[in-house]
C-alpha cells in the first residue's frame, strides 16, 4: 500500500508542477544542488530498495507524461539525522537563488514529506526543486530525494 501511495504522491506532484514550470534551456543542474553532509548517494539502478526504485520510476514516468524533464538524486540519510535536519540544511543552502513555495506543497503523506522551491518567483520560474523524505517502513531505511523539474 505504501508503494502505491508513494507513486500517487509523486505523480500528483509532477502534475501540479507541470502547470507552473515554464520553458527555457538555461538553469541549474542537479549536480549544482548542495548535498547534506555525510549523506551517501544511492545508485538507483543498483539499489535493492524497492521504495527507492518505485519512487524514482514514478517520478520520471509522470514527468515524461507532462513534457517535463525530471532529474533526481537519492541519498541515504546519515545515522541519527532527521527530516528536520535535512530540511533545515536545504532551507539555508537554497536561500537567495531559490524561493520556498508553499503553494506547490502537497500534504505530507504516510512516510513521504516534501518541500518545494522555485526559481524566479511565482508563475515566472523555469525550474522547480523538490526535496522529499522517504521512510521505508518495511526495512527501516530512510532516504531523501532531490528532484529537479525543467520544462
BELJO-V394722 format. One record per backbone hydrogen bond with DSSP energy under -1.0 kcal/mol. CO is the residue of the C=O (numbers start at 0). NH is the residue of the N-H. If there is no record, write none. Layout:
BEGIN
co/nh
CO/NH
CO/NH
END
This chain:
BEGIN
co/nh
0/4
1/5
2/6
3/7
4/8
5/9
6/10
7/11
8/12
9/13
10/14
11/15
12/16
13/17
16/19
16/20
28/31
29/32
35/38
39/75
42/46
48/52
49/53
50/54
51/55
52/56
53/57
54/58
55/59
56/60
57/61
58/62
59/63
60/64
62/67
63/66
68/149
70/147
72/145
73/41
74/143
77/80
81/85
82/86
83/87
84/88
85/89
86/90
87/91
88/92
89/93
93/97
94/96
98/117
100/103
101/104
108/111
110/134
111/108
112/132
114/130
115/100
116/128
117/98
120/123
124/21
126/118
127/148
128/116
129/146
130/114
131/144
132/112
133/142
134/136
135/139
140/135
141/76
142/133
143/74
144/131
145/72
146/129
147/70
148/127
149/68
END
